[in-house]
Amino acid sequence: MDLFNQISEHEQVVFCNDPKTGLKAIIAIHNTTLGPATGGCRMYPYASFDQALNDALRLSRGMTYKCAAADVDFGGGKTVIIGDPRKDKTPELFRSLGQYIDSLNGRYYTGTDMGTSPEDFVHAMKETNCIVGIPEEYGGSGDSSIPTAQGVIYGIKATNQVLDGSNEIGTKTYAIQGLGKVGFKVAVQLLEEGASLYVSDINSAAVEELKKFGKGIGNEAIKEVEGNDIYGIEADVFVPCALGGIVSDESIERLNVKAVVGSANNQLKEERRHGDALRAKGILYAPDYIVNAGGLIQVSDELYGPSKKRVMDKTKAIYTSLLEIYKTSENHGISTVEAANHFVENRIEARKQRNSFFSHHKRPKWNIKH
């Protein structure tokens, strides 16, 4: 009964166990009010089953809110695979996962996330059509980090508009944590606009590559910062693009910025409490699931046939959505986290009464022969 209490907010949780392939996975479907659930598949060597389940439940709930905020016809779901992505991956494991996903009869679509790659899901596609974010050579839309990074830029512009009355981004200083696929692209755009950067990444090669790029365009205003020192940097905007849970009591005390706008998922260690703490300190927080929705917009749009223009046009809405959330926060004296949650909860409630065709029918299938 404790397990049922733990998953009471979710519509369905599936435990996948295939000893032949070594697959141990959890598929969590949180809410399908707006359409079939969608959410990436994470592979990680979790220390325990409880840790894996908590991750699946937390991340799938976050996907419900992200889908509603991005105004796509999907609900929230997530898959976690218990295993080491460096040594436990096999084509057979992902084909097995594909069979489990297919057994859900179109209620859930998945694709790449931390520890998995688009190429992994080429194998899963042999067993199910419910895969998104596949490589362009297989009919997909390609690199989803491009619209994700662009969404972060729109988020920064909206934030600057509220802070200074101008959405110009090039005259400010940014502290960027993480130069992965998204963080690096964000840094490049900021440099191109003339911004000054402080950057931190465990991969020193990424920092050197960014410095080389900056030198090539005549903007060498890039300073490398070691590890957690990034939290104490005096800058206009802190841009977290790495791990979640980094905005905590300790880091908030050290933050010396006007705003936090980044791509990392679940940035606040405790959503409500740390959202309130940022507001109390006078730091404007851009809720991560609003800002980082560009990738979701791309993979959900993929089912209608890849269109980069359609994706980028819709990603622009991040700017206006964030302005609305900031306005609600100010007018009602609440944190931006609470304002964002009200925004998406009202959207979900309003659409409960609409045509629920997509909640009860399969999405268009890929034209692929298995």
Disulfide bonds with the S-S distance in Angstrom:
none
